[in-house]
Amino acid sequence: MARITHFGLFITIVALMALLLLSSALAAVEIVEQQVTVNADYSVFRDNTNTLSQTIPITLHNTDTANPATVQVSVTGLPAGYPTPSTLTQTVNANSTVTVQISLTIPHAQSSGNTSIGTITASVSGTQQDTTPLLQQTKSMLQYDEVTVEYTDKDGNEQSDDFSSGDTQFKLRDEVRPGTEVTVTLRLENLFDRDYDEGTLESMELTWEVDDDDLYKTDVDEDYDLDDIDGEKTRELALTFTVDDAADEKEYEFTIKAEGEDGLNKIHRLEKKMLLKVERAKNDLRITKAIISPASSEAVTNCAGSSSSPSASPSTASLQVELKNFGSKDQSSAALAVFNQQLGLNQQFSNLVIDEFDDDDNAVTKTVSLPVAGKTAGTYQLEILAFIRGDEEMDSKKVDLVVKDCPQVSVSAAASTAASSASESTTSPAPESATEEVTQEVSTLTAPVQEQTAPALPPAAATPLSSAVVVETVENPYSQTDFLIGMTLVAIAIVVGLIVVFLVILIKK
């Protein structure tokens, strides 16, 4: 009985070993790829076709060192709209590797990016040996055709960096100067063919964000709605912001995203990263303000208080200039100069002390009087220069000063003034007479004199008029009305005489 028991145990062990060997033999084939990715480029679509064909390479390895294997390769779990490819049969020799090709038809069915679309299975004699996921990498039909970044580097030089569409991340070549403007120009391109009706990208959006908002001087709009883009067309967008004066010296990362929907509601996304480093120069003195007072150019006149304009006060104007130190070094001998040759202006301020940027005393303000009284009307360009170390120019600015002519007393105003003076000096009513007064004003006009009608003045006064007006009086004993009355009377007398003569003749007959 014991022998039978031992024999049964032996048989069991042998059976188990056989099963293990069989299992080992069946598991001898494997798929080398951890995953298989098929690339889909929808730019080939036309109205008469919206599918594309791709060949997928799959590597099979037979780990059995003694026996070949006949392997069946199939694709399962494909989404709706994807035709299932035929199963491929391939013999793999012992301890050998073979690459097979599977043809796959890809429809217009996915948004851009990586998407799992099925499973690749390797089987031997109907038994599954190995599997690997099948992914589809769909190319975005939206791309940055070109990216241009314009900025001022830490040394004050204007820079312009261009980046190609293939760069997923780009870094500015030079450091950016605090307090300066940065403009990023993006040109978006639709890669769909123009002859594909489903290729227009709609609901276009662009988002823009930085990892530290302290970079911005003011709030920046980070969300943009864009117009539709037709196939093979581009759309340009310029994003501008000013780096804060107090921005930390470090590297900032921007993420720029864009997306739109095609005619089949598939999303096409795009993302780029931009690296921008802010660095402060040691010497960075700038002219931050240049304000002319009065603020309105219309208020700056050349009045000099002369006899030609006795009512106008001498004109005054001034220029207020602010110098600010953005650098990391104190400036102990800064200077400021303001000049204009036409005005005879040459104002200088030297030995100015301005602390480094981080301190409270990193700015100084100076006011310059502008000699505009008596100057010819016109536009005068004021040149402003900032220096360090006494004579090393750091910044410059030009400001236009517009000077207007001093307002003049008009003919009507002079006559009105004279009439008012005459009226005030009159003590009794003027006698009834046919006297007319012709008034002439003696003054300088700023424009050609047009023919003017003499203003109606009040009756002649008993006292002289203002000295500003010359009055000529011409005696005219008979008015036009008196002449007409006299002629009427003469005509009546002649008619009456003729009637009398006619009556006398009739009586004699």
WOLIN-V105820 format. One record per run of one state. SS is the DSSP state (A for helix, B for strand, O for the rest). FROM is the first residue (numbers start at 1). TO is the last residue. If there is no record, write none. Layout:
ss=SS from=FROM to=TO
ss=SS from=FROM to=TO
//
This chain:
ss=O from=1 to=1
ss=A from=2 to=26
ss=O from=27 to=28
ss=B from=29 to=31
ss=O from=32 to=34
ss=B from=35 to=40
ss=O from=41 to=41
ss=A from=42 to=44
ss=O from=45 to=45
ss=B from=46 to=46
ss=O from=47 to=48
ss=B from=49 to=49
ss=O from=50 to=50
ss=B from=51 to=62
ss=O from=63 to=68
ss=B from=69 to=76
ss=O from=77 to=87
ss=B from=88 to=92
ss=O from=93 to=96
ss=B from=97 to=107
ss=O from=108 to=112
ss=B from=113 to=124
ss=O from=125 to=126
ss=B from=127 to=138
ss=O from=139 to=141
ss=B from=142 to=153
ss=O from=154 to=157
ss=B from=158 to=163
ss=O from=164 to=168
ss=B from=169 to=171
ss=O from=172 to=175
ss=B from=176 to=176
ss=O from=177 to=180
ss=B from=181 to=190
ss=O from=191 to=196
ss=A from=197 to=199
ss=O from=200 to=200
ss=B from=201 to=210
ss=O from=211 to=212
ss=A from=213 to=215
ss=B from=216 to=216
ss=O from=217 to=222
ss=B from=223 to=226
ss=O from=227 to=228
ss=B from=229 to=229
ss=O from=230 to=233
ss=B from=234 to=243
ss=O from=244 to=250
ss=B from=251 to=261
ss=O from=262 to=266
ss=B from=267 to=278
ss=O from=279 to=284
ss=B from=285 to=293
ss=O from=294 to=296
ss=A from=297 to=299
ss=O from=300 to=300
ss=B from=301 to=301
ss=O from=302 to=306
ss=A from=307 to=309
ss=O from=310 to=316
ss=B from=317 to=325
ss=O from=326 to=330
ss=B from=331 to=340
ss=O from=341 to=344
ss=B from=345 to=354
ss=O from=355 to=362
ss=B from=363 to=370
ss=O from=371 to=377
ss=B from=378 to=388
ss=O from=389 to=391
ss=B from=392 to=404
ss=O from=405 to=410
ss=A from=411 to=425
ss=O from=426 to=435
ss=B from=436 to=441
ss=O from=442 to=468
ss=B from=469 to=474
ss=O from=475 to=479
ss=A from=480 to=508
ss=O from=509 to=509
//
